[in-house]
Amino acid sequence: MHLLPLSAALLLTTASASPHHKRATTLIPKTVFDNTANFEQLFNYNYPWGGTTHNGGARMDKAHVAISSPGVLTITAQPVKGQPPATHAGKQIPINYLSGAVGAKQRFTVPQNGGLVFSASFQATTAKGTWPAFWLTAVQGWPPEVDMAEWKGSGKISFNTFNTSSSVQARDVPYPNPEAWHDVKCQLKDNGGGVVQVKYWLNGVEVTTHYGRDYVGKALYLVINLQMEGSSGTPGPSKNTTYSIRNLEVTTL
């Protein structure tokens, strides 16, 4: 059987839509983590805005990101010593781990009268000092930011939508059995007046609805990363920590 390259398959998904009704277009297919070639076609290593550090105690490193089995992307945070500190918001942050981040090559924008749906399954730790995340952030300026799933060492999962640094809609819910796979879905939809309605689901159950002001038409980075310490507490684990993702899909409404 002849298999089309990933890019051709995406084009066919778009082209097959009926001219008489709007049909969802697949922007990132569930096959993205089937192998390294698929992954590297659609994602870059490290933070998509450049650089290897951000707001926690881990330095991102390509060697700590891998397709651990067909269909599964795994990021590993490894305790280290002797790393130079990071600088964030004018402060130095000790680097105690090497870990990983990946960013989609495509930029995502909620158009007028349209929307986007992001979904994936996760094995995400909730141990103190671990900070895995699945999130969107503005390409230019800030906000917008949508934390589609964030775990900050509290035993909970967080869903956050930022309008300013001090105006944040946030919902934390218990996250039992972090060693199991859990499904997350987030829908961003034009709500009129530049406002985006953001709906969040966990394991098929709708958790909360937020609203982002002045989000429509703004380009967004998609980031998957395992940060450490920082807002998730210190000290972090003294052994390797893993964060795995599968069934990632991004579609239009």
C-alpha positions in Angstrom: 0.0 0.0 0.0 1.4 3.4 -1.0 1.5 5.9 1.9 1.3 9.6 1.2 3.8 11.9 2.9 2.4 13.7 5.9 2.2 17.1 4.0 0.2 15.6 1.2 -2.1 13.9 3.5 -2.9 17.2 5.2 -3.6 18.8 1.9 -6.0 16.0 1.0 -7.8 16.5 4.2 -8.4 20.2 3.4 -9.2 19.6 -0.3 -11.9 16.9 0.4 -14.2 19.4 2.2 -17.5 19.9 0.4 -17.9 23.4 -1.2 -21.4 23.5 0.3 -20.6 23.0 4.0 -17.8 24.0 6.2 -15.7 21.0 7.2 -13.0 20.8 9.9 -9.5 20.9 8.5 -6.8 18.9 10.2 -3.8 21.1 11.0 -1.8 18.6 13.0 -2.8 14.9 12.6 -2.8 12.2 15.2 0.1 10.5 13.3 2.4 13.4 14.2 4.2 11.3 16.9 4.2 8.0 15.0 7.9 8.5 14.2 10.7 11.1 14.4 10.3 12.1 10.7 6.6 13.0 11.2 7.3 14.9 14.4 10.2 16.9 13.0 8.1 17.9 9.9 5.7 19.8 12.2 7.6 20.6 15.3 10.9 22.3 16.3 12.9 21.5 19.5 13.1 24.1 22.4 10.8 27.1 22.8 9.3 28.3 19.5 10.4 31.9 20.2 14.0 30.8 20.6 16.1 30.0 23.6 16.3 27.1 26.0 15.2 28.7 29.3 12.1 30.4 30.5 10.6 30.7 34.0 11.8 27.7 35.9 14.8 25.6 36.9 15.2 23.5 33.7 17.2 24.2 30.5 15.6 22.7 27.4 17.7 20.3 25.4 16.9 18.3 22.3 18.4 15.2 23.7 15.7 15.0 26.3 12.9 14.8 23.8 12.2 11.5 22.0 9.5 9.4 20.3 9.6 6.8 23.0 7.3 4.3 21.2 5.3 4.7 18.0 2.7 7.4 18.7 4.2 8.6 22.0 6.4 11.7 22.5 8.2 11.7 25.9 10.1 14.5 27.5 12.6 13.6 30.3 13.8 16.0 33.0 17.2 15.0 34.4 18.8 16.5 37.5 22.1 18.1 36.8 24.7 20.3 38.4 27.0 23.0 37.1 24.6 24.7 34.7 24.7 28.5 34.3 21.6 30.2 35.7 18.7 31.4 33.6 17.5 35.0 33.6 13.7 35.7 33.6 12.0 39.0 34.4 15.3 40.4 35.5 16.0 37.7 38.0 18.5 34.8 37.9 17.0 31.3 38.3 19.3 28.4 39.2 19.2 25.6 36.6 19.0 22.2 38.3 17.6 20.1 35.4 18.0 19.4 31.7 14.6 18.9 30.2 12.7 19.5 26.9 10.3 21.7 25.1 8.8 21.5 21.6 6.9 24.1 19.6 4.7 23.6 16.5 6.2 25.2 13.4 2.7 26.4 12.4 1.3 29.5 14.1 -2.4 29.2 15.1 -5.0 31.9 14.7 -8.7 32.0 15.7 -10.3 33.7 12.7 -13.5 35.7 12.7 -16.5 33.3 12.8 -14.2 30.4 13.2 -12.3 28.4 15.8 -9.7 25.8 16.7 -9.8 22.5 18.6 -6.7 21.1 20.4 -6.8 17.6 21.9 -4.3 15.1 23.2 -3.7 12.4 25.9 -1.1 12.8 28.6 0.8 11.0 31.3 1.8 14.0 33.4 3.4 14.0 36.8 2.0 16.1 39.7 5.0 15.8 42.0 6.3 18.8 43.8 8.8 20.7 41.6 7.5 19.4 38.3 5.7 21.7 35.8 4.5 19.9 32.6 2.3 22.1 30.3 0.4 22.1 27.0 -0.2 25.7 26.1 -0.7 28.5 23.6 1.0 31.9 23.9 1.1 35.0 21.7 3.7 35.3 18.9 3.7 39.1 19.3 3.3 40.7 22.6 1.4 39.1 25.5 -1.3 38.0 26.2 -3.0 36.0 24.7 -2.1 32.9 26.6 -4.2 29.8 27.1 -2.9 27.0 29.4 -4.8 24.1 27.9 -3.3 21.8 30.6 -0.8 22.7 33.3 0.4 20.7 36.2 2.2 22.6 39.0 3.2 20.0 41.6 -0.1 20.3 43.5 -1.9 17.1 42.6 -4.2 19.1 40.4 -4.5 20.1 36.7 -5.0 23.8 35.9 -6.8 25.4 33.0 -6.0 29.1 32.6 -6.9 32.0 30.2 -5.0 35.3 30.5 -6.4 38.7 29.7 -3.6 40.5 31.6 -1.0 39.3 34.1 -3.5 40.2 36.9 -6.7 39.3 35.1 -6.7 35.5 34.8 -9.6 33.1 34.5 -8.4 29.9 36.2 -9.9 26.5 37.1 -8.0 23.8 39.1 -9.5 20.4 39.4 -8.1 17.2 41.1 -5.9 15.0 38.9 -6.0 11.5 40.4 -3.8 8.6 39.0 -1.2 10.8 37.1 0.5 7.6 35.9 -2.6 6.8 33.8 -3.4 8.4 30.5 -5.8 11.4 30.6 -7.6 13.1 27.7 -7.6 16.9 27.4 -9.5 19.0 24.8 -9.6 22.7 24.4 -11.8 24.6 21.9 -11.2 28.3 21.0 -14.1 29.9 19.2 -14.8 33.5 18.0 -17.4 34.9 20.3 -17.7 38.3 18.7 -16.1 41.6 19.4 -12.6 40.1 19.3 -13.4 37.8 22.2 -12.6 34.1 22.1 -14.6 31.6 24.0 -12.3 28.9 25.5 -13.8 25.6 26.5 -11.9 22.9 28.4 -12.6 19.2 28.8 -10.9 16.5 30.9 -11.5 12.9 30.1 -14.5 13.8 28.0 -16.2 16.0 30.7 -16.5 19.7 30.2 -14.7 21.5 33.1 -15.0 25.2 32.5 -15.5 28.0 29.9 -13.4 31.2 29.8 -13.3 34.3 27.6 -10.2 35.9 26.2 -10.4 39.6 25.2 -8.8 40.7 21.9 -7.8 37.2 21.0 -9.4 36.9 17.5 -6.8 37.2 14.7 -3.8 36.9 17.0 -1.1 34.4 16.1 -0.3 31.8 18.8 2.6 29.4 19.4 1.7 25.9 20.5 4.1 24.7 23.2 4.6 21.3 25.0 7.2 21.4 27.7 8.4 20.0 31.0 9.6 22.9 33.1 10.8 22.2 36.6 10.7 24.0 40.0 9.7 27.7 39.7 6.0 28.0 40.4 5.7 24.2 41.0 7.8 24.4 44.2 11.3 23.4 45.3 13.2 21.2 45.6 12.1 19.1 42.6 12.7 15.4 42.3 16.2 14.0 42.7 15.6 11.4 39.9 14.5 11.6 36.2 10.9 12.7 35.6 9.0 11.9 32.4 6.1 13.6 30.6 4.4 11.8 27.7 1.9 12.8 25.1 0.0 10.9 22.5 -3.0 11.3 20.1 -2.2 15.0 19.6 -4.6 16.6 17.0 -5.4 20.2 16.0 -8.3 20.9 13.8 -10.4 23.9 12.7 -14.1 24.1 13.7 
